Amino acid sequence: MLCPPIGWLLNMGHRLDVVYRIYHGQPPYYRGFTPWTHTFLRGLKAATAILTYLSPALVCGLTGALRSDPGWLAVSGVFFVLAIYILPGGMTYNAAFNDISYLYRPDRALRRALEGGTDYLHAWLISLAAIALSFLGLLGLGIGFFYTSVWAWMVVGYAFSRSLSLSQEDIT
């Protein structure tokens, strides 16, 4: 029961650490979950940020469901799409610069996403294609998905890093 959430948090922290090491040129990029406490805490912080971004959609969706009000459900959908759209802007900046403020300030993440312009939209298209392709790994008796999923999330990290043109000048 505890393994999937802990594994998901470790995986998320690891992905952020890999993007950080790639950005800063610190091979080997894939070091596993070590040190696991750092990796786990970084994943936990990111998961908290994801919940924060999605909370307006969850509150509006619950309100709409309890009241059987399609208006609240529509507002929930808008908040959900907006959160999913801007989250990579904050997550990518956090991964490259270890700046947690971008995870807890959706306004800053939105600004990053908007600054990315059409490149940011292209990163979304590339990311969605990579994630869809990763499910082909399920054809390998499910075991292949472990490899294709890692590949897909690295493509996602790279696509958003490039679209946001992260550079040392961005540390402001």
Backbone as CSV, one residue per row, in Angstrom:
resi,resn,N_x,N_y,N_z,CA_x,CA_y,CA_z,C_x,C_y,C_z
1,MET,0.813,-1.192,0.000,0.000,0.000,0.000,0.868,1.273,0.000
2,LEU,1.959,1.290,0.752,2.816,2.469,0.825,3.796,2.575,-0.333
3,CYS,4.125,1.472,-0.960,5.164,1.495,-1.993,4.838,2.385,-3.184
4,PRO,3.633,2.305,-3.783,3.394,3.180,-4.942,3.544,4.670,-4.640
5,PRO,2.983,5.210,-3.541,3.189,6.650,-3.311,4.653,6.998,-3.044
6,ILE,5.345,6.170,-2.298,6.754,6.440,-2.002,7.580,6.343,-3.282
7,GLY,7.306,5.346,-4.084,8.008,5.197,-5.359,7.737,6.358,-6.291
8,TRP,6.505,6.833,-6.322,6.155,7.959,-7.177,6.906,9.206,-6.728
9,LEU,6.976,9.437,-5.408,7.693,10.600,-4.890,9.193,10.500,-5.178
10,LEU,9.760,9.312,-5.008,11.180,9.124,-5.334,11.426,9.346,-6.824
11,ASN,10.526,8.835,-7.667,10.667,9.000,-9.112,10.600,10.478,-9.492
12,MET,9.663,11.216,-8.895,9.535,12.636,-9.200,10.783,13.395,-8.757
13,GLY,11.272,13.112,-7.542,12.484,13.764,-7.066,13.677,13.435,-7.942
14,HIS,13.745,12.181,-8.398,14.839,11.765,-9.275,14.790,12.518,-10.598
15,ARG,13.606,12.659,-11.176,13.480,13.383,-12.444,13.950,14.824,-12.292
16,LEU,13.588,15.462,-11.191,14.024,16.841,-10.956,15.541,16.908,-10.790
17,ASP,16.106,15.936,-10.087,17.560,15.899,-9.902,18.287,15.673,-11.224
18,VAL,17.742,14.825,-12.088,18.373,14.563,-13.388,18.369,15.831,-14.235
19,VAL,17.239,16.549,-14.271,17.181,17.797,-15.041,18.209,18.795,-14.481
20,TYR,18.325,18.871,-13.165,19.303,19.758,-12.538,20.722,19.392,-12.991
21,ARG,21.047,18.095,-12.932,22.408,17.665,-13.297,22.681,17.864,-14.789
22,ILE,21.683,17.650,-15.624,21.869,17.884,-17.059,22.124,19.375,-17.297
23,TYR,21.320,20.217,-16.679,21.464,21.653,-16.868,22.834,22.148,-16.412
24,HIS,23.316,21.627,-15.299,24.581,22.086,-14.733,25.783,21.263,-15.194
25,GLY,25.556,20.303,-16.113,26.654,19.499,-16.647,27.369,18.691,-15.588
26,GLN,26.599,17.967,-14.779,27.169,17.176,-13.691,26.938,15.678,-13.912
27,PRO,27.664,15.069,-14.877,27.498,13.625,-15.061,28.088,12.857,-13.890
28,PRO,27.689,11.652,-13.656,26.631,10.934,-14.368,25.260,11.502,-13.983
29,TYR,24.414,11.639,-14.985,23.118,12.262,-14.784,22.158,11.351,-14.031
30,TYR,22.242,10.057,-14.310,21.374,9.082,-13.649,22.133,8.424,-12.513
31,ARG,21.778,8.798,-11.297,22.472,8.260,-10.125,21.530,7.475,-9.230
32,GLY,20.386,7.139,-9.744,19.412,6.445,-8.913,18.801,7.405,-7.920
33,PHE,18.335,6.870,-6.829,17.644,7.684,-5.843,18.560,8.198,-4.735
34,THR,19.875,8.034,-4.898,20.779,8.443,-3.828,21.124,9.927,-3.950
35,PRO,21.227,10.624,-2.855,20.810,10.201,-1.524,19.289,10.174,-1.457
36,TRP,18.747,9.075,-1.006,17.303,8.868,-1.105,16.501,9.858,-0.273
37,THR,17.019,10.344,0.845,16.252,11.309,1.646,16.092,12.631,0.888
38,HIS,17.150,13.079,0.232,17.079,14.299,-0.579,16.088,14.100,-1.730
39,THR,16.204,12.969,-2.408,15.345,12.684,-3.553,13.884,12.610,-3.123
40,PHE,13.632,11.935,-2.009,12.270,11.807,-1.497,11.692,13.168,-1.124
41,LEU,12.471,13.988,-0.416,11.984,15.311,-0.002,11.731,16.220,-1.200
42,ARG,12.591,16.129,-2.203,12.375,16.950,-3.399,11.097,16.516,-4.111
43,GLY,10.863,15.219,-4.173,9.629,14.716,-4.761,8.408,15.109,-3.950
44,LEU,8.530,15.094,-2.639,7.425,15.471,-1.758,7.071,16.946,-1.936
45,LYS,8.080,17.794,-2.045,7.831,19.224,-2.278,7.131,19.447,-3.613
46,ALA,7.575,18.729,-4.632,6.956,18.867,-5.951,5.514,18.360,-5.926
47,ALA,5.268,17.254,-5.237,3.904,16.716,-5.144,2.988,17.695,-4.405
48,THR,3.514,18.350,-3.380,2.739,19.356,-2.651,2.397,20.520,-3.578
49,ALA,3.350,20.910,-4.408,3.100,21.992,-5.361,2.034,21.580,-6.375
50,ILE,2.101,20.357,-6.861,1.095,19.883,-7.810,-0.290,19.950,-7.177
51,LEU,-0.393,19.500,-5.939,-1.666,19.558,-5.228,-2.125,21.006,-5.062
52,THR,-1.188,21.906,-4.786,-1.518,23.322,-4.649,-2.071,23.871,-5.957
53,TYR,-1.429,23.554,-7.077,-1.884,24.035,-8.377,-3.269,23.482,-8.716
54,LEU,-3.510,22.225,-8.350,-4.775,21.579,-8.698,-5.891,21.841,-7.691
55,SER,-5.574,22.402,-6.531,-6.587,22.567,-5.483,-7.783,23.423,-5.897
56,PRO,-7.625,24.530,-6.633,-8.835,25.255,-7.051,-9.757,24.384,-7.921
57,ALA,-9.175,23.579,-8.788,-9.993,22.693,-9.621,-10.701,21.644,-8.769
58,LEU,-9.989,21.111,-7.771,-10.592,20.108,-6.892,-11.741,20.700,-6.080
59,VAL,-11.548,21.893,-5.524,-12.591,22.538,-4.714,-13.814,22.849,-5.574
60,CYS,-13.594,23.436,-6.737,-14.717,23.763,-7.625,-15.419,22.496,-8.134
61,GLY,-14.639,21.471,-8.436,-15.225,20.217,-8.899,-16.063,19.550,-7.828
62,LEU,-15.565,19.540,-6.605,-16.328,18.977,-5.488,-17.603,19.779,-5.231
63,THR,-17.482,21.089,-5.279,-18.647,21.942,-5.093,-19.682,21.662,-6.174
64,GLY,-19.227,21.565,-7.410,-20.137,21.278,-8.515,-20.790,19.919,-8.393
65,ALA,-20.019,18.938,-7.946,-20.576,17.588,-7.789,-21.601,17.543,-6.658
66,LEU,-21.289,18.188,-5.545,-22.206,18.186,-4.403,-23.492,18.959,-4.687
67,ARG,-23.393,19.998,-5.464,-24.567,20.833,-5.785,-25.216,20.434,-7.115
68,SER,-24.621,19.478,-7.797,-25.088,19.104,-9.143,-25.182,20.336,-10.039
69,ASP,-24.150,21.147,-9.981,-24.119,22.410,-10.712,-23.074,22.339,-11.819
70,PRO,-23.504,22.292,-13.077,-22.533,22.203,-14.184,-21.650,23.439,-14.313
71,GLY,-22.105,24.580,-13.801,-21.287,25.794,-13.853,-20.009,25.627,-13.039
72,TRP,-20.139,25.081,-11.837,-18.970,24.832,-11.002,-18.046,23.803,-11.654
73,LEU,-18.650,22.808,-12.308,-17.834,21.786,-12.979,-17.062,22.391,-14.145
74,ALA,-17.687,23.327,-14.845,-17.001,24.006,-15.957,-15.834,24.848,-15.437
75,VAL,-16.073,25.578,-14.346,-15.004,26.382,-13.740,-13.874,25.462,-13.275
76,SER,-14.243,24.320,-12.717,-13.243,23.339,-12.289,-12.390,22.888,-13.474
77,GLY,-13.029,22.633,-14.603,-12.306,22.218,-15.810,-11.329,23.281,-16.280
78,VAL,-11.752,24.542,-16.221,-10.875,25.646,-16.633,-9.662,25.722,-15.700
79,PHE,-9.911,25.634,-14.384,-8.803,25.666,-13.425,-7.856,24.481,-13.620
80,PHE,-8.423,23.323,-13.945,-7.596,22.131,-14.151,-6.679,22.308,-15.358
81,VAL,-7.236,22.732,-16.469,-6.444,22.927,-17.693,-5.376,23.998,-17.466
82,LEU,-5.738,25.088,-16.786,-4.774,26.150,-16.510,-3.627,25.633,-15.633
83,ALA,-3.960,24.868,-14.602,-2.926,24.329,-13.709,-1.980,23.402,-14.466
84,ILE,-2.532,22.521,-15.275,-1.712,21.581,-16.039,-0.849,22.335,-17.055
85,TYR,-1.392,23.397,-17.633,-0.638,24.171,-18.616,0.559,24.887,-17.982
86,ILE,0.371,25.502,-16.808,1.450,26.315,-16.243,2.421,25.529,-15.377
87,LEU,2.018,24.360,-14.901,2.871,23.609,-13.977,4.281,23.340,-14.515
88,PRO,4.445,22.945,-15.780,5.818,22.729,-16.268,6.689,23.984,-16.236
89,GLY,6.075,25.163,-16.344,6.852,26.396,-16.249,7.544,26.524,-14.902
90,GLY,6.826,26.205,-13.835,7.409,26.262,-12.497,8.279,25.065,-12.194
91,MET,7.842,23.883,-12.623,8.572,22.654,-12.324,9.939,22.659,-13.014
92,THR,9.994,23.122,-14.245,11.255,23.138,-14.986,12.238,24.129,-14.365
93,TYR,11.741,25.299,-13.999,12.623,26.283,-13.367,13.142,25.745,-12.038
94,ASN,12.258,25.123,-11.267,12.672,24.526,-9.994,13.723,23.444,-10.225
95,ALA,13.516,22.625,-11.242,14.462,21.535,-11.510,15.840,22.078,-11.866
96,ALA,15.902,23.102,-12.702,17.191,23.620,-13.156,17.915,24.423,-12.083
97,PHE,17.180,25.201,-11.316,17.815,26.126,-10.376,17.543,25.786,-8.915
98,ASN,16.801,24.710,-8.681,16.458,24.298,-7.312,15.799,25.451,-6.564
99,ASP,14.947,26.188,-7.280,14.248,27.348,-6.730,12.805,26.951,-6.461
100,ILE,12.522,26.575,-5.233,11.207,26.072,-4.853,10.126,27.142,-4.968
101,SER,10.513,28.420,-4.964,9.507,29.487,-5.018,8.653,29.392,-6.283
102,TYR,9.220,28.875,-7.363,8.452,28.745,-8.595,7.390,27.654,-8.497
103,LEU,7.567,26.738,-7.570,6.550,25.702,-7.397,5.372,26.208,-6.585
104,TYR,5.611,27.160,-5.705,4.541,27.640,-4.842,4.014,29.008,-5.248
105,ARG,4.446,29.475,-6.401,3.956,30.743,-6.938,3.457,30.511,-8.355
106,PRO,2.211,30.058,-8.492,1.667,29.808,-9.830,1.737,31.029,-10.746
107,ASP,1.706,32.233,-10.184,1.809,33.431,-11.016,3.174,33.496,-11.708
108,ARG,4.238,33.096,-11.007,5.575,33.089,-11.611,5.671,31.994,-12.676
109,ALA,5.072,30.848,-12.386,5.081,29.758,-13.365,4.283,30.151,-14.607
110,LEU,3.168,30.838,-14.423,2.376,31.308,-15.567,3.190,32.282,-16.409
111,ARG,3.901,33.184,-15.740,4.751,34.138,-16.475,5.807,33.400,-17.292
112,ARG,6.430,32.361,-16.708,7.424,31.558,-17.436,6.785,30.890,-18.642
113,ALA,5.590,30.327,-18.439,4.902,29.644,-19.533,4.571,30.624,-20.661
114,LEU,4.066,31.783,-20.313,3.718,32.774,-21.335,4.959,33.291,-22.053
115,GLU,6.069,33.448,-21.323,7.314,33.873,-21.946,7.810,32.839,-22.952
116,GLY,7.452,31.568,-22.725,7.857,30.506,-23.642,7.167,30.582,-24.990
117,GLY,6.022,31.264,-25.055,5.289,31.469,-26.310,4.983,30.182,-27.050
118,THR,5.165,30.215,-28.367,4.847,29.040,-29.186,5.815,27.889,-28.912
119,ASP,7.039,28.207,-28.471,7.973,27.133,-28.115,7.434,26.304,-26.955
120,TYR,6.769,26.964,-26.022,6.170,26.271,-24.885,5.046,25.350,-25.368
121,LEU,4.248,25.835,-26.321,3.185,24.992,-26.889,3.781,23.808,-27.645
122,HIS,4.870,24.025,-28.358,5.542,22.921,-29.048,6.064,21.905,-28.039
123,ALA,6.583,22.384,-26.919,7.053,21.470,-25.874,5.900,20.618,-25.367
124,TRP,4.714,21.225,-25.243,3.540,20.452,-24.834,3.215,19.363,-25.855
125,LEU,3.260,19.699,-27.134,2.962,18.701,-28.170,3.987,17.564,-28.159
126,ILE,5.252,17.921,-28.047,6.312,16.904,-27.980,6.123,16.032,-26.748
127,SER,5.816,16.652,-25.630,5.638,15.916,-24.377,4.464,14.960,-24.445
128,LEU,3.347,15.436,-24.975,2.168,14.563,-25.088,2.446,13.381,-26.015
129,ALA,3.178,13.626,-27.093,3.529,12.535,-28.010,4.450,11.527,-27.326
130,ALA,5.431,12.014,-26.582,6.366,11.119,-25.889,5.647,10.277,-24.841
131,ILE,4.760,10.909,-24.086,4.016,10.163,-23.064,3.125,9.114,-23.712
132,ALA,2.463,9.476,-24.813,1.621,8.505,-25.522,2.460,7.337,-26.041
133,LEU,3.618,7.635,-26.610,4.498,6.575,-27.114,5.026,5.680,-25.999
134,SER,5.180,6.245,-24.808,5.722,5.451,-23.702,4.815,4.264,-23.357
135,PHE,3.540,4.381,-23.650,2.620,3.279,-23.345,2.863,2.060,-24.231
136,LEU,3.621,2.231,-25.301,4.005,1.068,-26.115,4.863,0.102,-25.304
137,GLY,5.500,0.603,-24.258,6.294,-0.253,-23.384,5.458,-1.307,-22.685
138,LEU,4.159,-1.074,-22.593,3.276,-2.068,-21.980,3.214,-3.352,-22.814
139,LEU,3.549,-3.235,-24.107,3.558,-4.416,-24.971,4.656,-5.397,-24.560
140,GLY,5.655,-4.913,-23.851,6.752,-5.761,-23.367,6.404,-6.361,-22.022
141,LEU,5.221,-6.897,-21.891,4.728,-7.506,-20.654,4.746,-6.524,-19.480
142,GLY,4.628,-5.251,-19.773,4.608,-4.232,-18.734,5.981,-3.784,-18.297
143,ILE,6.961,-4.666,-18.399,8.317,-4.336,-17.949,8.923,-3.248,-18.839
144,GLY,8.619,-3.293,-20.115,9.137,-2.291,-21.039,8.694,-0.883,-20.686
145,PHE,7.545,-0.780,-20.006,7.033,0.537,-19.638,7.971,1.253,-18.669
146,PHE,8.683,0.495,-17.845,9.640,1.124,-16.938,10.686,1.909,-17.736
147,TYR,11.108,1.369,-18.852,12.120,2.033,-19.686,11.519,3.152,-20.523
148,THR,10.367,2.861,-21.145,9.771,3.883,-22.014,9.251,5.061,-21.195
149,SER,8.823,4.819,-19.964,8.354,5.902,-19.106,9.512,6.827,-18.729
150,VAL,10.640,6.251,-18.380,11.819,7.071,-18.054,12.222,7.893,-19.273
151,TRP,12.232,7.253,-20.443,12.564,7.962,-21.682,11.602,9.128,-21.893
152,ALA,10.312,8.867,-21.753,9.307,9.904,-22.007,9.483,11.099,-21.076
153,TRP,9.720,10.846,-19.793,9.855,11.962,-18.861,11.146,12.732,-19.085
154,MET,12.158,12.082,-19.614,13.377,12.819,-19.961,13.122,13.703,-21.185
155,VAL,12.338,13.204,-22.133,11.958,14.020,-23.289,11.159,15.227,-22.814
156,VAL,10.226,15.007,-21.891,9.413,16.097,-21.347,10.316,17.149,-20.700
157,GLY,11.224,16.715,-19.841,12.131,17.659,-19.179,12.970,18.445,-20.165
158,TYR,13.485,17.752,-21.176,14.309,18.417,-22.178,13.479,19.409,-22.997
159,ALA,12.284,18.986,-23.422,11.446,19.848,-24.263,11.087,21.141,-23.537
160,PHE,10.692,21.030,-22.281,10.324,22.246,-21.551,11.545,23.083,-21.199
161,SER,12.668,22.454,-20.896,13.884,23.215,-20.622,14.285,24.034,-21.838
162,ARG,14.218,23.420,-22.996,14.576,24.132,-24.231,13.558,25.223,-24.549
163,SER,12.283,24.920,-24.344,11.256,25.911,-24.700,11.331,27.139,-23.803
164,LEU,11.785,26.953,-22.595,11.872,28.080,-21.663,13.229,28.766,-21.735
165,SER,14.108,28.256,-22.619,15.426,28.849,-22.855,16.132,29.178,-21.547
166,LEU,16.205,28.195,-20.670,16.830,28.431,-19.372,18.296,28.758,-19.544
167,SER,18.713,29.811,-18.878,20.123,30.193,-18.894,20.480,30.760,-17.535
168,GLN,21.749,30.976,-17.298,22.184,31.529,-16.022,21.594,32.917,-15.790
169,GLU,21.224,33.626,-16.853,20.630,34.943,-16.711,19.231,34.876,-16.137
170,ASP,18.616,33.672,-16.148,17.254,33.517,-15.644,17.189,33.466,-14.128
171,ILE,18.310,33.488,-13.454,18.326,33.363,-12.004,18.013,34.730,-11.382
172,THR,16.781,35.167,-11.530,16.361,36.455,-10.936,15.072,36.280,-10.191
